[in-house]
């Protein structure tokens, strides 16, 4: 039997806050947990030594500006790095392992990677990650493309959190 989360832990508070937010807004709780996990991964990326090598693009970026609904993955463009599957896996594991007091626990050791879009000019690597927030089990993937041009690289900036409204 799973123990109900309490406000006594960071994970429990985050879980219960997201549950309350879901009730207030009518959004599905699992969607908010998923968005919280993606945002937690991005917060760790911002603290990582690899922050300047991975640039956010795709659905999470668009969702942050309300340009589309939240997505279930993170799309990144790799800069100054190899698209070797083992190398990208190692970088994503390093990011997921960054300590942060948000209640999320990523299981970086069990992350697996695979080549995607192998036939394209610019193939990429998909890393599948699992994690938890209190009793919620979370899964998502990080797609890293190396070599494709996605436009000018902007300076680092923050964006509003989809799950909490904070930046």
N, CA, C and O of each residue as an XYZ file, in Angstrom:
668
protein
N       0.835     -1.185      0.000
C       0.000      0.000      0.000
C       0.880      1.249      0.000
O       1.844      1.332      0.761
N       0.552      2.208     -0.844
C       1.322      3.434     -0.970
C       0.870      4.441      0.084
O      -0.326      4.635      0.300
N       1.844      5.080      0.739
C       1.542      6.087      1.744
C       1.164      7.394      1.060
O       1.826      7.818      0.113
N       0.111      8.023      1.534
C      -0.338      9.304      0.978
C       0.692     10.390      1.290
O       1.176     10.474      2.419
N       1.028     11.214      0.312
C       1.993     12.295      0.547
C       1.480     13.276      1.607
O       0.279     13.510      1.736
N       2.418     13.832      2.350
C       2.081     14.847      3.346
C       2.897     16.101      3.067
O       3.789     16.100      2.218
N       2.587     17.152      3.778
C       3.297     18.411      3.621
C       4.623     18.404      4.380
O       5.322     19.417      4.412
N       4.975     17.272      4.992
C       6.195     17.176      5.792
C       7.460     17.106      4.939
O       8.557     17.334      5.449
N       7.325     16.792      3.640
C       8.494     16.710      2.766
C       8.321     17.658      1.587
O       7.204     18.052      1.253
N       9.422     18.014      0.971
C       9.369     18.865     -0.218
C       8.567     18.176     -1.319
O       7.735     18.801     -1.975
N       8.823     16.882     -1.514
C       8.102     16.136     -2.553
C       6.609     16.099     -2.255
O       5.789     16.272     -3.157
N       6.260     15.877     -1.009
C       4.850     15.839     -0.627
C       4.167     17.173     -0.837
O       3.045     17.228     -1.342
N       4.839     18.259     -0.449
C       4.263     19.602     -0.653
C       4.064     19.898     -2.128
O       3.015     20.406     -2.525
N       5.060     19.585     -2.940
C       4.942     19.843     -4.384
C       3.811     19.013     -4.980
O       3.011     19.518     -5.768
N       3.746     17.741     -4.602
C       2.695     16.847     -5.096
C       1.311     17.392     -4.731
O       0.430     17.487     -5.585
N       1.129     17.746     -3.463
C      -0.175     18.242     -3.004
C      -0.505     19.606     -3.610
O      -1.664     19.866     -3.933
N       0.484     20.477     -3.768
C       0.254     21.778     -4.411
C      -0.198     21.599     -5.857
O      -1.098     22.301     -6.319
N       0.420     20.667     -6.568
C       0.014     20.405     -7.952
C      -1.387     19.788     -8.004
O      -2.167     20.087     -8.909
N      -1.693     18.947     -7.054
C      -3.033     18.355     -6.977
C      -4.082     19.452     -6.744
O      -5.142     19.446     -7.370
N      -3.779     20.385     -5.845
C      -4.698     21.509     -5.587
C      -4.818     22.412     -6.809
O      -5.910     22.883     -7.126
N      -3.714     22.655     -7.491
C      -3.742     23.468     -8.701
C      -4.607     22.797     -9.769
O      -5.342     23.475    -10.487
N      -4.524     21.503     -9.874
C      -5.350     20.761    -10.843
C      -6.836     20.940    -10.521
O      -7.648     21.143    -11.424
N      -7.183     20.867     -9.253
C      -8.592     21.059     -8.859
C      -9.072     22.471     -9.197
O     -10.178     22.657     -9.704
N      -8.227     23.463     -8.908
C      -8.611     24.867     -9.148
C      -8.739     25.193    -10.629
O      -9.617     25.960    -11.023
N      -7.867     24.616    -11.449
C      -7.820     24.996    -12.866
C      -8.550     24.034    -13.786
O      -8.824     24.357    -14.942
N      -8.867     22.845    -13.271
C      -9.512     21.845    -14.111
C      -8.550     21.091    -15.015
O      -8.981     20.325    -15.876
N      -7.265     21.296    -14.830
C      -6.265     20.557    -15.617
C      -6.045     19.193    -14.980
O      -6.163     19.061    -13.762
N      -5.731     18.188    -15.766
C      -5.455     16.865    -15.197
C      -4.204     16.887    -14.305
O      -3.194     17.499    -14.652
N      -4.288     16.215    -13.163
C      -3.163     16.169    -12.233
C      -1.927     15.556    -12.887
O      -0.818     16.054    -12.695
N      -2.105     14.489    -13.652
C      -0.933     13.852    -14.265
C      -0.256     14.777    -15.273
O       0.960     14.709    -15.451
N      -1.033     15.645    -15.937
C      -0.435     16.617    -16.852
C       0.437     17.602    -16.078
O       1.538     17.934    -16.516
N      -0.048     18.065    -14.939
C       0.745     18.996    -14.133
C       1.986     18.326    -13.556
O       3.043     18.952    -13.472
N       1.870     17.062    -13.159
C       3.055     16.335    -12.696
C       4.088     16.227    -13.813
O       5.286     16.384    -13.581
N       3.612     15.960    -15.020
C       4.512     15.820    -16.168
C       5.214     17.147    -16.462
O       6.428     17.181    -16.667
N       4.455     18.221    -16.481
C       5.038     19.538    -16.738
C       6.043     19.899    -15.641
O       7.105     20.453    -15.922
N       5.701     19.582    -14.397
C       6.605     19.846    -13.278
C       7.921     19.081    -13.454
O       8.994     19.615    -13.173
N       7.836     17.846    -13.913
C       9.043     17.052    -14.157
C       9.893     17.675    -15.263
O      11.114     17.765    -15.132
N       9.253     18.106    -16.351
C       9.999     18.736    -17.443
C      10.662     20.022    -16.970
O      11.820     20.293    -17.285
N       9.905     20.810    -16.205
C      10.465     22.056    -15.683
C      11.600     21.778    -14.704
O      12.583     22.517    -14.667
N      11.468     20.708    -13.909
C      12.535     20.329    -12.992
C      13.797     19.924    -13.732
O      14.906     20.254    -13.312
N      13.624     19.205    -14.839
C      14.783     18.841    -15.652
C      15.450     20.105    -16.206
O      16.675     20.223    -16.192
N      14.634     21.047    -16.694
C      15.193     22.283    -17.253
C      15.873     23.135    -16.176
O      16.884     23.781    -16.450
N      15.334     23.141    -14.970
C      15.978     23.870    -13.872
C      17.348     23.259    -13.574
O      18.308     23.978    -13.300
N      17.429     21.947    -13.629
C      18.717     21.279    -13.431
C      19.675     21.585    -14.578
O      20.875     21.759    -14.363
N      19.143     21.649    -15.787
C      19.977     22.013    -16.935
C      20.580     23.400    -16.735
O      21.757     23.618    -17.024
N      19.770     24.336    -16.240
C      20.261     25.701    -16.025
C      21.407     25.738    -15.011
O      22.266     26.616    -15.088
N      21.429     24.804    -14.071
C      22.485     24.743    -13.054
C      23.687     23.920    -13.506
O      24.735     23.937    -12.861
N      23.535     23.215    -14.594
C      24.533     22.255    -15.059
C      25.681     22.935    -15.805
O      25.493     23.987    -16.417
N      26.863     22.334    -15.751
C      27.971     22.821    -16.578
C      27.664     22.698    -18.076
O      28.351     23.304    -18.897
N      26.644     21.923    -18.433
C      26.276     21.730    -19.832
C      25.232     22.738    -20.318
O      24.760     22.635    -21.450
N      24.872     23.692    -19.492
C      23.800     24.628    -19.833
C      24.062     25.381    -21.137
O      23.129     25.640    -21.897
N      25.303     25.730    -21.401
C      25.593     26.496    -22.616
C      25.671     25.603    -23.850
O      25.774     26.106    -24.969
N      25.622     24.294    -23.661
C      25.722     23.366    -24.789
C      24.376     22.815    -25.241
O      24.292     22.172    -26.287
N      23.322     23.058    -24.465
C      21.995     22.538    -24.790
C      20.987     23.681    -24.793
O      20.785     24.345    -23.777
N      20.360     23.902    -25.940
C      19.446     25.017    -26.131
C      18.024     24.477    -26.264
O      17.764     23.577    -27.063
N      17.111     25.033    -25.477
C      15.720     24.599    -25.500
C      15.056     25.013    -26.802
O      15.252     26.121    -27.300
N      14.266     24.091    -27.337
C      13.459     24.372    -28.513
C      12.212     23.502    -28.422
O      12.107     22.693    -27.500
N      11.286     23.636    -29.324
C      10.140     22.734    -29.381
C       8.986     23.081    -28.461
O       8.797     24.234    -28.073
N       8.212     22.046    -28.119
C       6.936     22.201    -27.434
C       7.002     22.815    -26.055
O       6.136     23.622    -25.715
N       7.999     22.468    -25.235
C       8.086     23.054    -23.895
C       8.316     24.553    -24.001
O       7.715     25.326    -23.256
N       9.167     24.965    -24.906
C       9.413     26.390    -25.105
C       8.137     27.099    -25.549
O       7.811     28.171    -25.038
N       7.425     26.513    -26.486
C       6.186     27.123    -26.974
C       5.112     27.149    -25.882
O       4.378     28.130    -25.762
N       5.015     26.088    -25.091
C       4.011     26.018    -24.024
C       4.270     27.071    -22.952
O       3.330     27.590    -22.351
N       5.528     27.384    -22.713
C       5.865     28.390    -21.706
C       5.305     29.759    -22.081
O       5.038     30.581    -21.204
N       5.132     30.001    -23.340
C       4.583     31.264    -23.813
C       3.135     31.112    -24.271
O       2.619     31.942    -25.019
N       2.489     30.046    -23.815
C       1.078     29.767    -24.104
C       0.799     29.658    -25.598
O      -0.325     29.894    -26.040
N       1.802     29.308    -26.365
C       1.616     29.163    -27.805
C       1.073     27.784    -28.167
O       0.633     27.567    -29.296
N       1.101     26.865    -27.230
C       0.531     25.539    -27.445
C       0.420     24.819    -26.107
O       0.976     25.261    -25.102
N      -0.299     23.711    -26.108
C      -0.458     22.923    -24.886
C       0.880     22.305    -24.477
O       1.769     22.122    -25.308
N       1.008     21.988    -23.196
C       2.246     21.357    -22.739
C       2.521     20.050    -23.475
O       1.609     19.374    -23.949
N       3.769     19.727    -23.552
C       4.216     18.518    -24.233
C       4.723     17.515    -23.204
O       4.797     17.827    -22.016
N       5.066     16.336    -23.647
C       5.526     15.299    -22.725
C       7.018     14.994    -22.912
O       7.511     13.969    -22.440
N       7.727     15.884    -23.599
C       9.154     15.679    -23.779
C       9.862     17.018    -23.827
O       9.232     18.072    -23.902
N      11.179     16.956    -23.783
C      12.021     18.145    -23.886
C      12.821     18.013    -25.176
O      13.449     16.984    -25.422
N      12.795     19.057    -25.995
C      13.578     19.095    -27.236
C      14.717     20.082    -27.051
O      14.500     21.239    -26.691
N      15.924     19.616    -27.298
C      17.117     20.440    -27.135
C      17.975     20.378    -28.380
O      18.013     19.367    -29.081
N      18.660     21.473    -28.642
C      19.674     21.483    -29.687
C      21.026     21.454    -29.011
O      21.333     22.304    -28.175
N      21.838     20.466    -29.378
C      23.183     20.359    -28.831
C      24.131     21.253    -29.600
O      24.151     21.249    -30.831
N      24.909     22.011    -28.869
C      25.919     22.892    -29.470
C      27.291     22.429    -29.000
O      27.463     22.096    -27.827
N      28.247     22.404    -29.882
C      29.628     22.052    -29.563
C      29.705     20.682    -28.892
O      30.458     20.489    -27.937
N      28.919     19.736    -29.401
C      28.973     18.399    -28.824
C      28.712     17.345    -29.884
O      28.151     17.626    -30.943
N      29.119     16.155    -29.584
C      28.946     15.011    -30.481
C      27.516     14.487    -30.378
O      26.874     14.621    -29.336
N      27.022     13.893    -31.459
C      25.716     13.247    -31.390
C      25.859     11.749    -31.134
O      24.936     10.980    -31.399
N      26.994     11.346    -30.630
C      27.213      9.963    -30.231
C      26.238      9.626    -29.097
O      26.133     10.372    -28.123
N      25.536      8.518    -29.226
C      24.498      8.133    -28.263
C      25.035      8.072    -26.835
O      24.394      8.584    -25.917
N      26.189      7.460    -26.633
C      26.755      7.348    -25.288
C      27.114      8.710    -24.710
O      26.928      8.954    -23.518
N      27.629      9.597    -25.560
C      27.989     10.936    -25.099
C      26.739     11.712    -24.657
O      26.729     12.307    -23.579
N      25.701     11.708    -25.477
C      24.467     12.431    -25.141
C      23.835     11.830    -23.884
O      23.349     12.568    -23.027
N      23.836     10.520    -23.766
C      23.304      9.858    -22.572
C      24.048     10.325    -21.327
O      23.427     10.630    -20.309
N      25.356     10.381    -21.403
C      26.166     10.826    -20.270
C      25.826     12.274    -19.884
O      25.713     12.587    -18.699
N      25.664     13.149    -20.875
C      25.331     14.554    -20.607
C      23.950     14.665    -19.960
O      23.789     15.387    -18.977
N      22.954     13.960    -20.497
C      21.602     14.015    -19.934
C      21.585     13.439    -18.523
O      20.893     13.970    -17.654
N      22.324     12.374    -18.280
C      22.416     11.817    -16.923
C      23.032     12.826    -15.956
O      22.589     12.947    -14.814
N      24.051     13.546    -16.415
C      24.673     14.568    -15.568
C      23.665     15.662    -15.212
O      23.603     16.114    -14.068
N      22.883     16.078    -16.198
C      21.867     17.104    -15.951
C      20.841     16.579    -14.954
O      20.528     17.258    -13.976
N      20.319     15.389    -15.187
C      19.281     14.816    -14.320
C      19.787     14.601    -12.893
O      18.993     14.559    -11.954
N      21.091     14.466    -12.731
C      21.673     14.212    -11.410
C      21.981     15.488    -10.629
O      22.392     15.407     -9.471
N      21.797     16.646    -11.224
C      22.047     17.902    -10.519
C      21.134     17.992     -9.296
O      19.927     17.782     -9.421
N      21.678     18.298     -8.123
C      20.827     18.409     -6.935
C      19.956     19.667     -6.985
O      20.418     20.751     -7.343
N      18.705     19.495     -6.624
C      17.761     20.611     -6.577
C      16.676     20.237     -5.579
O      16.177     19.112     -5.599
N      16.316     21.148     -4.726
C      15.357     20.868     -3.659
C      13.928     21.159     -4.114
O      13.269     22.057     -3.589
N      13.454     20.378     -5.109
C      12.104     20.571     -5.636
C      11.215     19.342     -5.447
O      10.067     19.325     -5.892
N      11.749     18.319     -4.787
C      10.985     17.107     -4.543
C      11.078     16.068     -5.639
O      10.658     14.927     -5.443
N      11.612     16.430     -6.776
C      11.759     15.478     -7.879
C      12.999     14.622     -7.682
O      14.042     15.106     -7.244
N      12.870     13.358     -8.008
C      14.011     12.448     -8.007
C      14.038     11.778     -9.370
O      13.126     11.029     -9.720
N      15.088     12.049    -10.139
C      15.260     11.402    -11.435
C      16.176     10.201    -11.265
O      17.184     10.277    -10.562
N      15.831      9.107    -11.899
C      16.642      7.897    -11.844
C      17.581      7.892    -13.049
O      17.369      7.167    -14.022
N      18.620      8.716    -12.960
C      19.541      8.894    -14.085
C      20.251      7.592    -14.457
O      20.575      7.374    -15.624
N      20.490      6.744    -13.489
C      21.231      5.496    -13.749
C      20.478      4.565    -14.695
O      21.105      3.775    -15.401
N      19.154      4.641    -14.725
C      18.389      3.739    -15.591
C      17.998      4.385    -16.921
O      17.283      3.781    -17.721
N      18.466      5.611    -17.154
C      18.163      6.280    -18.422
C      18.752      5.479    -19.575
O      19.853      4.937    -19.476
N      18.004      5.412    -20.666
C      18.498      4.719    -21.856
C      18.403      5.664    -23.046
O      17.567      6.566    -23.071
N      19.266      5.448    -24.028
C      19.330      6.328    -25.188
C      19.230      5.530    -26.474
O      19.637      4.370    -26.541
N      18.679      6.176    -27.497
C      18.585      5.565    -28.823
C      18.706      6.665    -29.878
O      18.354      7.820    -29.638
N      19.203      6.284    -31.031
C      19.301      7.217    -32.146
C      17.916      7.412    -32.746
O      17.160      6.456    -32.919
N      17.593      8.658    -33.060
C      16.321      8.956    -33.723
C      16.606      9.681    -35.033
O      17.637     10.336    -35.188
N      15.693      9.554    -35.947
C      15.817     10.172    -37.274
C      17.167      9.836    -37.904
O      17.867     10.711    -38.414
N      17.510      8.574    -37.857
C      18.801      8.089    -38.346
C      19.006      8.381    -39.834
O      20.140      8.573    -40.273
N      17.922      8.417    -40.613
C      18.024      8.645    -42.052
C      18.102     10.120    -42.419
O      18.392     10.455    -43.567
N      17.846     11.011    -41.458
C      17.892     12.451    -41.728
C      19.332     12.933    -41.816
O      20.259     12.256    -41.370
N      19.503     14.114    -42.397
C      20.832     14.720    -42.465
C      21.370     14.931    -41.058
O      22.544     14.681    -40.788
N      20.490     15.399    -40.156
C      20.876     15.639    -38.769
C      20.097     14.684    -37.871
O      18.963     14.970    -37.487
N      20.699     13.569    -37.544
C      20.023     12.634    -36.649
C      20.125     13.170    -35.225
O      20.841     14.135    -34.957
N      19.405     12.534    -34.334
C      19.417     12.963    -32.949
C      19.472     11.769    -32.020
O      19.579     10.620    -32.450
N      19.396     12.070    -30.738
C      19.414     11.041    -29.706
C      18.241     11.296    -28.771
O      18.028     12.422    -28.321
N      17.487     10.249    -28.485
C      16.390     10.306    -27.515
C      16.845      9.582    -26.252
O      17.283      8.433    -26.299
N      16.732     10.276    -25.127
C      17.056      9.682    -23.835
C      15.759      9.564    -23.041
O      15.080     10.559    -22.785
N      15.429      8.338    -22.659
C      14.234      8.068    -21.860
C      14.616      8.090    -20.389
O      15.539      7.400    -19.956
N      13.873      8.910    -19.621
C      14.142      9.083    -18.197
C      12.917      8.723    -17.378
O      11.782      8.867    -17.833
N      13.161      8.257    -16.170
C      12.086      8.040    -15.212
C      12.414      8.825    -13.953
O      13.566      9.171    -13.691
N      11.381      9.092    -13.194
C      11.571      9.806    -11.948
C      10.343      9.685    -11.093
O       9.398      8.968    -11.422
N      10.369     10.401     -9.983
C       9.220     10.376     -9.091
C       9.067     11.717     -8.394
O      10.022     12.474     -8.221
N       7.834     11.976     -8.004
C       7.477     13.110     -7.162
C       6.528     12.538     -6.124
O       5.362     12.278     -6.421
N       7.019     12.343     -4.913
C       6.257     11.655     -3.868
C       5.828     10.297     -4.399
O       6.684      9.462     -4.691
N       4.520     10.047     -4.533
C       4.044      8.736     -5.008
C       3.833      8.699     -6.518
O       3.546      7.636     -7.068
N       3.965      9.824     -7.192
C       3.763      9.873     -8.650
C       5.003      9.352     -9.365
O       6.119      9.788     -9.079
N       4.811      8.434    -10.280
C       5.894      7.931    -11.128
C       5.846      8.690    -12.442
O       4.787      8.824    -13.056
N       6.990      9.181    -12.864
C       7.065     10.053    -14.031
C       7.986      9.449    -15.082
O       9.036      8.896    -14.756
N       7.589      9.557    -16.338
C       8.448      9.151    -17.444
C       8.375     10.229    -18.514
O       7.312     10.794    -18.774
N       9.497     10.501    -19.117
C       9.540     11.439    -20.236
C      10.832     11.193    -20.992
O      11.691     10.429    -20.554
N      10.952     11.848    -22.123
C      12.199     11.721    -22.866
C      12.734     13.092    -23.253
O      12.010     14.083    -23.353
N      14.030     13.089    -23.463
C      14.772     14.276    -23.880
C      15.333     13.976    -25.257
O      16.113     13.038    -25.424
N      14.939     14.767    -26.244
C      15.471     14.623    -27.598
C      16.549     15.674    -27.816
O      16.308     16.869    -27.644
N      17.722     15.226    -28.191
C      18.842     16.132    -28.450
C      19.240     15.986    -29.904
O      19.603     14.899    -30.354
N      19.169     17.088    -30.639
C      19.604     17.113    -32.039
C      20.895     17.910    -32.126
O      21.045     18.950    -31.485
N      21.805     17.416    -32.915
C      23.090     18.081    -33.090
C      23.257     18.374    -34.569
O      23.119     17.483    -35.407
N      23.554     19.623    -34.887
C      23.850     19.968    -36.273
C      22.757     20.718    -36.990
O      23.059     21.496    -37.896
N      21.483     20.523    -36.627
C      20.430     21.235    -37.356
C      20.396     22.687    -36.910
O      20.711     23.010    -35.765
N      20.014     23.538    -37.817
C      19.974     24.977    -37.552
C      18.563     25.342    -37.123
O      17.609     25.141    -37.874
N      18.429     25.877    -35.915
C      17.103     26.249    -35.426
C      16.954     27.753    -35.289
O      16.017     28.223    -34.643
N      17.838     28.496    -35.867
C      17.751     29.944    -35.777
C      18.822     30.485    -34.852
O      19.631     29.728    -34.314
N      18.826     31.799    -34.667
C      19.864     32.400    -33.835
C      19.729     31.953    -32.382
O      18.618     31.782    -31.882
N      20.848     31.766    -31.715
C      20.870     31.394    -30.313
C      20.775     32.678    -29.497
O      21.585     33.592    -29.653
N      19.795     32.730    -28.644
C      19.596     33.895    -27.788
C      20.390     33.735    -26.499
O      20.899     32.655    -26.198
N      20.487     34.811    -25.753
C      21.147     34.726    -24.459
C      20.250     33.992    -23.471
O      19.038     33.916    -23.672
N      20.833     33.451    -22.406
C      20.029     32.730    -21.422
C      18.925     33.618    -20.850
O      19.124     34.809    -20.612
N      17.762     33.012    -20.637
C      16.654     33.748    -20.052
C      15.756     32.792    -19.302
O      15.833     31.577    -19.481
N      14.903     33.347    -18.462
C      13.940     32.512    -17.748
C      12.601     32.646    -18.450
O      12.362     33.601    -19.188
N      11.729     31.673    -18.208
C      10.395     31.747    -18.756
C       9.428     31.267    -17.698
O       9.819     30.536    -16.787
N       8.160     31.669    -17.804
C       7.212     31.309    -16.749
C       6.997     29.806    -16.666
O       6.875     29.124    -17.684
N       6.953     29.302    -15.444
C       6.709     27.885    -15.223
C       5.249     27.574    -15.526
O       4.346     28.239    -15.018
N       5.027     26.572    -16.345
C       3.661     26.193    -16.717
C       2.890     25.633    -15.536
O       1.684     25.852    -15.424
N       3.573     24.909    -14.649
C       2.879     24.224    -13.567
C       2.576     25.122    -12.377
O       1.601     24.880    -11.665
N       3.386     26.155    -12.142
C       3.182     26.979    -10.961
C       2.950     28.451    -11.282
O       2.476     29.201    -10.429
N       3.279     28.871    -12.500
C       3.131     30.267    -12.870
C       4.313     31.123    -12.470
O       4.347     32.309    -12.795
N       5.298     30.546    -11.762
C       6.499     31.286    -11.366
C       7.542     31.165    -12.460
O       7.436     30.293    -13.322
N       8.557     32.037    -12.439
C       9.635     31.905    -13.425
C      10.938     31.599    -12.754
O      11.960     31.454    -13.425
